[in-house]
Structures are given as C-alpha cells and as structure tokens.
C-alpha cells in the first residue's frame, strides 16, 4: 500500500501544495514548528477518520480559511488505484470520499488506507495507561476483522446506556424496581459482545508476540525475548483462557459465565453508580525476559519495545490480509542511538513505503536508500530537493 500523490489546501499552517511521493522513502526536513508533523498528520488522517493527535476539526483548518481539503492518490495492496479525499468545513463538519463517493460512516474507513504512525509519544504504549494498549490492540484487530469492530462499537454503545442508567439510579431519577430488569437486559447484550472482544484480544496478543519478538531482536541486536500478554479484567475470561484444552468450546460456555459474573455484582454497581467489570478495564503486559517493562524497564528499553510492537502490528496485518501499511516516522530517531536508528530505517523501508520527518539531518546521515525523495519545509512551504 502506498500514497503516491497528495493535494493539500487549508490544513493548519501548510501552504497549498501538490506532492508526488516516492513509493519507497520520503524524507521531510525542517525545524520544529515549521510544518513537518502537519504534513504527516494530513496524510494519516484518512486512515483513522480523525487526527491521531486528537485535535478538534476546527483546529486543523488554517486560521484564514473556512475549510480544508486533502486529496490523495493511493495504490492499494493489490495495485488498485484509489482516490482518498476529505474535507473539513467550520459550518458543515467533516466529509470523507472514496473514489468520489461519500463514506457515510467513519467505521467504514477502517482498512481502506492502512498506516502505522511512530512519534515520541509511542513509548506510552508500554509505559502509559491501559487504554492506550487497548486502543492499539483494538485498532489492529479492526484492520483485519470488520466483525470485531461491529462488536466493539455495539459494546461501547451498550456500556454508555448502562452507565447512564446506573448514574440515574444513584441520583434517584429512576425507580429501582424497573431499573433492575433493564440492567439485566444491558448485561445480556454486554456479555454477547464481550465474549467476542475478549477472544479477539487474546488471539491478537498471541499473534503479536512472535512478530514483536522478531522485530525486537532485529532492532536491538539482542537475544532478550519480548512478550505481549493479555490481562483480562473478568475472572471468567482469565479462567477460560488458562484452559487451553477447551478452546473449541470456549465461546459456547464463556458468554453465560460472563453474564453470571456481571449479574452477580449488579447490586454493588447500583450502589457505586457505575459499571465495575468488563473488557473496558482490560490491560496488556509488555515483558522482556519475563519482566514487566512498565515496572522494570528503562526509558530506552520501553521505547525499543514500543517500536517493535508497532512494527509487529504491520506484520500481523500482512499475515492476515497480505497488506503492508504505510509507515510514518515523526521525529523519533533523535530518541534512538545511531545504530538502532539505521536498523529501524532499513527494517521499515525494505518492505514498506516510509515517510520520515526530522529536525536533525544527522538522524539520516549517510543513509541513501533507492528512490528516496526529500523535501525541506519553512513556515508551511515545501521545497523538493534533488537527491540523485
């Protein structure tokens, strides 16, 4: 999968620009604040249906503009040409288009343009809050399994409804006699989706570990093993996953067991005014040689593990769908020593189209891969350089 061209208008500080990209390596040089990250953000946004920086739509529209528009020419994994476009307007909100047709739901964007994004915050995959690891896994599964995304979306909708009912109960806005039956109904729906979410996460962690271990050994040149372990919040799920001999019957029995577990604590949830159990509290443990890196890992060890896992996600995607995602590196090489930087550059560019943004030319000094294109950016204006 490759982004071959882009036309950008009104995106943050970027001047109106047209790009023809290399199918291999694209390098963007410039000081901090000049527009490097904004370019990568604009190219990555279609894949997610939102900014990876969690910005509001209005914040991405240039100060002097009422709208922004980005059009990309994309080559799919099978060589099919795709036209991926989006427009944000202050009055009308956001719209996405595929080959000229409106994409009505953001969920339908998943899997059209596959990307992997690295920036200095990537370390939080290992050391940050559990929600970062859940989001990382759920996004990875959704790229390969649309049904999982449907279950996850339905679960989140039901969870909001249940939490709203529990809050109303605590405030005395709903009668307890009628609320109990309604809570049981929400629990049944939550259990239905929970079994699919938990088994999907367990399977994905099993697939990610060997890919992450290989990437970690290649990146660090070391022999320490890397593991990505699923830590479900529900006791019934923990027990089921430990009984590997019963995997064939797992789904059949697990749903009923999950329902029993969440029904059992219903009275406590009513007193607390919130849901206390479920996959929304799951976590994942990143281990090197059996040690939890969140607790025992150094900054450098955690960063190498995070990079390895993100690379591993692209390998799992290839195993399942034969797709190599576009990779974005946003000012991360300054966080690595030169040897690991060069290893990562070679690992990524050998199989993927790569976009690299850096304020330090020394991060890529002496590296001249075939077909590399280079731009410099000043105040949002880009200049292409001859690298032949």
C-alpha positions as CSV (number, residue, x, y, z in Angstrom):
1,X,0.0,0.0,0.0
2,X,1.4,3.4,-1.0
3,X,0.4,7.1,-1.0
4,X,1.6,8.2,-4.4
5,X,0.4,11.8,-4.5
6,X,-1.4,14.4,-2.5
7,X,-3.0,17.8,-2.9
8,X,-3.4,19.8,0.3
9,X,-5.3,23.0,0.9
10,X,-6.1,24.9,4.2
11,X,-4.6,22.3,6.5
12,X,-3.1,24.0,9.6
13,X,-0.1,26.2,8.6
14,X,0.6,24.3,5.3
15,X,0.7,26.3,2.2
16,X,-1.4,25.0,-0.7
17,X,0.8,22.2,-2.0
18,X,0.9,19.3,-4.5
19,X,3.1,16.3,-3.9
20,X,4.3,13.4,-6.0
21,X,5.8,10.9,-3.5
22,X,8.3,8.1,-3.8
23,X,6.9,4.6,-3.4
24,X,9.8,3.8,-1.1
25,X,11.2,6.6,1.2
26,X,10.1,10.2,1.7
27,X,12.1,12.5,3.9
28,X,10.9,15.8,5.3
29,X,13.4,18.1,6.9
30,X,12.7,21.3,8.9
31,X,12.9,22.9,12.3
32,X,10.2,22.2,14.9
33,X,7.0,24.1,14.3
34,X,7.6,24.6,10.5
35,X,5.0,22.0,9.3
36,X,6.6,18.6,9.2
37,X,4.2,16.9,11.6
38,X,1.3,18.7,10.0
39,X,2.1,17.1,6.7
40,X,2.3,13.6,8.1
41,X,-0.9,14.3,10.1
42,X,-2.7,15.3,6.9
43,X,-1.7,12.1,5.1
44,X,-2.5,9.8,8.1
45,X,-5.9,11.3,8.9
46,X,-8.0,9.5,6.2
47,X,-6.9,6.1,7.6
48,X,-8.4,6.9,11.0
49,X,-11.2,9.3,10.1
50,X,-9.7,11.7,12.7
51,X,-6.4,13.2,13.7
52,X,-4.0,10.9,15.6
53,X,-3.3,14.0,17.7
54,X,-6.9,14.0,18.9
55,X,-7.4,17.6,17.7
56,X,-10.8,19.1,17.0
57,X,-11.7,19.6,13.4
58,X,-11.7,23.4,13.6
59,X,-8.1,23.3,15.0
60,X,-6.9,21.7,11.7
61,X,-8.4,24.4,9.5
62,X,-5.9,27.2,8.7
63,X,-6.7,30.5,10.6
64,X,-7.5,32.4,7.5
65,X,-9.7,29.6,5.9
66,X,-13.2,28.3,6.4
67,X,-12.3,24.9,5.2
68,X,-9.6,22.4,4.3
69,X,-9.4,19.8,1.6
70,X,-7.0,16.9,1.1
71,X,-6.9,14.6,-1.9
72,X,-4.6,11.6,-2.1
73,X,-3.8,9.2,-4.9
74,X,-3.3,5.8,-3.2
75,X,-2.2,2.4,-4.6
76,X,-3.9,-0.4,-2.8
77,X,-2.2,-3.6,-1.8
78,X,-3.3,-5.3,-5.0
79,X,-2.2,-2.4,-7.1
80,X,-5.7,-0.9,-7.5
81,X,-5.7,2.9,-7.7
82,X,-7.8,4.7,-5.0
83,X,-8.8,8.3,-4.6
84,X,-9.0,9.1,-0.9
85,X,-10.3,12.6,-0.1
86,X,-11.6,14.5,2.9
87,X,-13.0,18.0,3.6
88,X,-13.5,19.8,6.9
89,X,-15.7,22.9,7.0
90,X,-16.3,25.1,10.0
91,X,-20.0,25.1,9.4
92,X,-20.6,21.6,7.9
93,X,-18.1,19.5,9.7
94,X,-16.2,16.7,8.1
95,X,-16.8,14.6,4.9
96,X,-14.8,11.7,3.5
97,X,-14.8,10.4,0.0
98,X,-13.5,7.2,-1.7
99,X,-13.3,7.3,-5.5
100,X,-15.7,10.2,-5.5
101,X,-18.3,8.5,-3.3
102,X,-19.2,9.7,0.2
103,X,-18.2,7.4,3.0
104,X,-21.1,7.9,5.4
105,X,-19.6,6.2,8.5
106,X,-16.1,6.7,9.9
107,X,-16.1,3.0,10.8
108,X,-16.2,2.2,7.0
109,X,-12.8,4.0,6.6
110,X,-11.1,1.2,8.6
111,X,-9.0,-0.9,6.3
112,X,-9.1,1.3,3.2
113,X,-5.8,3.1,3.9
114,X,-3.6,1.2,6.4
115,X,-0.9,3.2,8.2
116,X,1.4,2.9,11.2
117,X,2.5,6.0,13.0
118,X,5.5,6.5,15.2
119,X,6.2,9.6,17.3
120,X,7.9,10.3,20.6
121,X,4.6,9.5,22.4
122,X,4.8,5.9,21.1
123,X,6.7,5.0,24.3
124,X,3.4,5.3,26.2
125,X,2.2,2.1,24.5
126,X,4.4,0.4,27.1
127,X,4.5,2.8,30.0
128,X,1.2,4.7,29.6
129,X,-2.3,4.0,30.8
130,X,-4.1,0.7,29.9
131,X,-6.5,2.5,27.5
132,X,-3.5,3.1,25.1
133,X,-2.8,-0.6,24.9
134,X,-6.5,-1.5,24.5
135,X,-6.8,1.1,21.7
136,X,-3.6,-0.2,20.0
137,X,-4.9,-3.8,20.0
138,X,-8.5,-2.9,19.0
139,X,-7.3,-0.8,16.1
140,X,-5.0,-3.7,15.0
141,X,-7.8,-6.2,15.1
142,X,-10.3,-3.9,13.3
143,X,-7.9,-3.7,10.4
144,X,-8.2,-7.4,9.8
145,X,-11.7,-8.2,11.2
146,X,-14.7,-5.8,10.5
147,X,-16.9,-8.0,12.6
148,X,-14.8,-7.3,15.7
149,X,-15.2,-3.5,15.1
150,X,-19.0,-4.1,15.0
151,X,-19.0,-5.9,18.3
152,X,-16.7,-3.3,19.9
153,X,-18.9,-0.4,18.7
154,X,-22.1,-2.1,19.9
155,X,-20.4,-2.9,23.3
156,X,-19.4,0.7,23.8
157,X,-22.9,1.9,23.0
158,X,-24.5,-0.6,25.4
159,X,-21.9,0.4,28.1
160,X,-22.8,4.1,27.8
161,X,-26.5,3.2,28.2
162,X,-25.9,1.0,31.2
163,X,-23.7,3.6,32.9
164,X,-26.3,6.3,32.2
165,X,-28.9,4.2,33.9
166,X,-26.6,3.5,36.9
167,X,-26.0,7.2,37.3
168,X,-29.7,8.0,37.2
169,X,-30.3,5.3,39.9
170,X,-27.7,6.8,42.2
171,X,-29.2,10.3,41.7
172,X,-32.7,8.9,42.4
173,X,-34.0,9.7,39.0
174,X,-35.1,6.2,38.2
175,X,-37.1,3.6,40.2
176,X,-35.0,0.6,41.4
177,X,-37.9,-1.8,40.7
178,X,-37.9,-1.2,37.0
179,X,-34.2,-0.5,36.7
180,X,-33.1,-4.0,37.7
181,X,-34.7,-5.7,34.7
182,X,-33.3,-3.0,32.4
183,X,-29.8,-3.6,33.9
184,X,-30.1,-7.3,33.3
185,X,-31.1,-6.7,29.7
186,X,-28.0,-4.5,29.2
187,X,-25.9,-7.1,30.9
188,X,-27.1,-9.7,28.4
189,X,-26.1,-7.5,25.5
190,X,-22.8,-6.6,27.0
191,X,-22.0,-10.3,27.6
192,X,-22.8,-11.1,24.0
193,X,-20.3,-8.6,22.7
194,X,-17.7,-9.1,25.5
195,X,-17.0,-12.7,24.6
196,X,-16.1,-11.7,21.0
197,X,-13.9,-8.8,22.2
198,X,-12.0,-10.8,24.8
199,X,-11.4,-13.8,22.5
200,X,-10.3,-11.4,19.7
201,X,-7.9,-9.6,22.0
202,X,-6.4,-12.9,23.3
203,X,-5.9,-14.2,19.7
204,X,-4.3,-10.9,18.6
205,X,-1.9,-10.9,21.6
206,X,-0.9,-14.4,20.7
207,X,-0.2,-13.4,17.1
208,X,1.6,-10.2,18.0
209,X,4.1,-11.7,20.4
210,X,6.2,-13.7,17.9
211,X,6.2,-10.8,15.4
212,X,7.2,-8.4,18.2
213,X,9.9,-10.7,19.5
214,X,11.5,-10.9,16.0
215,X,11.3,-7.2,15.4
216,X,12.8,-6.5,18.9
217,X,15.7,-8.8,18.3
218,X,16.4,-7.3,14.9
219,X,16.1,-3.7,16.2
220,X,18.3,-4.2,19.3
221,X,20.6,-6.9,18.1
222,X,20.0,-8.6,21.4
223,X,18.8,-12.0,22.5
224,X,16.2,-10.9,25.1
225,X,12.7,-12.2,24.3
226,X,9.7,-9.8,24.1
227,X,6.1,-10.8,25.0
228,X,2.8,-9.1,24.7
229,X,0.4,-10.7,27.3
230,X,-3.3,-10.2,27.5
231,X,-4.6,-9.5,31.1
232,X,-8.4,-9.6,31.0
233,X,-10.3,-7.9,33.8
234,X,-13.0,-10.6,34.0
235,X,-12.2,-13.6,36.1
236,X,-14.3,-15.9,33.9
237,X,-12.2,-14.9,30.9
238,X,-8.9,-15.4,32.7
239,X,-10.0,-18.9,33.7
240,X,-11.2,-19.8,30.2
241,X,-8.0,-18.7,28.6
242,X,-6.0,-20.8,31.0
243,X,-7.9,-23.9,30.0
244,X,-6.3,-24.3,26.6
245,X,-7.7,-27.8,26.1
246,X,-11.2,-26.4,26.0
247,X,-10.6,-23.7,23.4
248,X,-13.1,-25.3,20.9
249,X,-15.9,-24.9,23.4
250,X,-14.8,-21.6,24.9
251,X,-17.2,-19.3,23.1
252,X,-20.2,-21.5,23.8
253,X,-19.8,-21.5,27.6
254,X,-18.0,-18.2,28.1
255,X,-20.9,-16.0,27.3
256,X,-23.0,-17.5,30.1
257,X,-20.2,-17.3,32.5
258,X,-19.5,-13.7,31.7
259,X,-23.2,-12.9,32.2
260,X,-23.2,-14.6,35.6
261,X,-20.1,-12.7,36.7
262,X,-21.5,-9.2,35.8
263,X,-25.0,-10.1,37.1
264,X,-23.5,-11.1,40.4
265,X,-22.1,-7.7,41.1
266,X,-25.2,-5.7,39.9
267,X,-26.2,-4.6,43.4
268,X,-22.6,-3.3,44.0
269,X,-22.7,-1.4,40.7
270,X,-26.1,0.2,41.7
271,X,-24.5,1.4,44.9
272,X,-21.4,2.8,43.2
273,X,-23.3,4.2,40.2
274,X,-21.0,2.8,37.5
275,X,-20.0,-0.4,35.8
276,X,-17.3,-2.3,37.6
277,X,-16.4,-5.2,35.4
278,X,-15.8,-5.8,31.7
279,X,-13.3,-5.6,28.8
280,X,-13.3,-1.8,29.1
281,X,-10.9,-2.5,32.1
282,X,-8.6,-5.0,30.3
283,X,-4.9,-4.5,30.1
284,X,-1.8,-5.9,28.3
285,X,1.6,-6.6,29.8
286,X,4.8,-6.0,27.8
287,X,7.6,-8.2,29.1
288,X,11.2,-8.6,28.2
289,X,12.8,-11.8,29.5
290,X,9.8,-12.2,31.8
291,X,10.0,-8.7,33.4
292,X,7.1,-6.2,33.1
293,X,8.7,-3.3,31.3
294,X,6.1,-0.9,32.7
295,X,7.6,-1.6,36.1
296,X,11.2,-2.6,35.5
297,X,12.0,-1.2,32.0
298,X,14.3,1.8,31.4
299,X,13.2,4.6,29.0
300,X,15.3,3.1,26.3
301,X,14.1,-0.5,26.8
302,X,10.5,0.7,26.8
303,X,11.0,2.7,23.6
304,X,12.6,-0.2,21.8
305,X,9.7,-2.5,22.9
306,X,7.0,0.0,21.8
307,X,8.6,0.4,18.3
308,X,8.9,-3.4,18.0
309,X,5.3,-3.9,18.8
310,X,4.1,-1.2,16.4
311,X,6.2,-2.8,13.7
312,X,4.7,-6.2,14.7
313,X,1.2,-4.9,14.1
314,X,2.1,-4.3,10.5
315,X,3.4,-7.9,10.3
316,X,0.1,-9.3,11.7
317,X,-1.8,-7.2,9.1
318,X,0.3,-8.7,6.4
319,X,-0.2,-12.3,7.7
320,X,-4.0,-11.8,7.7
321,X,-4.6,-9.6,4.6
322,X,-1.3,-9.5,2.7
323,X,-1.1,-5.7,3.2
324,X,2.0,-3.7,4.0
325,X,0.8,-0.4,5.7
326,X,2.4,3.0,5.0
327,X,4.8,3.9,7.9
328,X,5.2,7.4,9.3
329,X,8.2,8.3,11.5
330,X,7.7,11.6,13.2
331,X,10.9,12.9,14.9
332,X,11.7,9.6,16.7
333,X,15.3,9.0,15.6
334,X,16.6,11.6,18.0
335,X,15.3,9.3,20.7
336,X,17.4,6.3,19.4
337,X,21.1,5.8,19.1
338,X,22.6,5.8,15.6
339,X,22.9,2.0,15.3
340,X,19.2,1.4,16.2
341,X,18.1,4.3,14.0
342,X,19.8,2.8,11.0
343,X,18.4,-0.7,11.8
344,X,14.9,0.7,12.1
345,X,15.2,2.7,8.8
346,X,16.4,-0.4,7.0
347,X,13.8,-2.7,8.6
348,X,10.9,-0.4,7.6
349,X,12.0,0.8,4.2
350,X,12.7,-2.8,3.0
351,X,9.0,-3.7,3.0
352,X,7.0,-0.5,3.3
353,X,6.6,2.9,1.9
354,X,8.0,5.2,4.6
355,X,7.6,8.9,5.5
356,X,10.3,10.4,7.8
357,X,10.0,13.8,9.4
358,X,13.0,15.1,11.3
359,X,14.6,18.3,12.5
360,X,18.0,16.8,12.5
361,X,19.6,15.8,9.2
362,X,22.1,13.8,11.1
363,X,19.4,11.3,12.0
364,X,19.6,10.0,8.4
365,X,23.2,10.9,7.6
366,X,24.8,8.5,5.3
367,X,21.5,6.7,4.5
368,X,20.6,6.9,0.8
369,X,18.0,4.2,0.0
370,X,16.9,3.8,-3.6
371,X,14.1,6.1,-4.9
372,X,14.3,8.4,-1.8
373,X,12.7,11.9,-2.2
374,X,13.5,14.8,0.1
375,X,11.7,18.0,1.0
376,X,12.5,20.8,3.3
377,X,9.8,22.9,4.9
378,X,9.8,26.5,6.2
379,X,6.6,28.2,7.5
380,X,4.5,25.5,5.9
381,X,6.0,25.9,2.4
382,X,7.7,22.8,0.9
383,X,10.7,22.7,-1.4
384,X,11.7,19.4,-3.1
385,X,15.4,18.7,-3.3
386,X,17.4,16.7,-5.8
387,X,18.9,13.6,-4.0
388,X,20.3,11.9,-7.1
